Amino acid sequence: MTEQPEPRIILETDRLRLRSWTEADRNLFREINADPKVMEFFPFRRTYAEADLLFDRVNAMIREDGLGFYAVEVKALGEAVGFCGLAPANMPGIFPPETIEIGWRLATRFWGHGYVTEAANALLAYAFNDLKLDAVVSFAVETNHRSTAVMKRIGMFACPDMDFDSPKVPDTHPHLKRHVTYAIVNPKVAEEQA
């Protein structure tokens, strides 16, 4: 059996560890990507094979440049419960190529504990203090009030002039096309511009 590399730790909070993924997390990743509640605002559910391909791609991205959707491990449980991360927004024609988004997903059994808010707040501090980013965006389907509530809790502001119809959503799902955008500016950049 091939020895697995130690996970890359991105950061830690009181309750959480944000890190690269391990083989032990693969089933959780599959679960998240197939769960109709978690994927309610996406036009598809991923098969195990599709989730495995994404799992490997996300982990390679984290190991290569440090950005990506990191496993969120609850220290007290010693296991991953979902993901939260910083990654290129990858929306050509909508955001400039250098735009970084923050995003998250948790397995439903771990909802309601504040894990996403805690992880996202820590990631924003990391984005601004360590990565020296000027701003971070987040976007979600217009009716995804759970996600926009997190965006507000972590200090992001609605940017209606940046809302868009996602080209990644097929015409078969028109109710999922409209996306709202939230953003937050690095406090140091905001001070300089004041």
Disulfide bonds with the S-S distance in Angstrom:
none
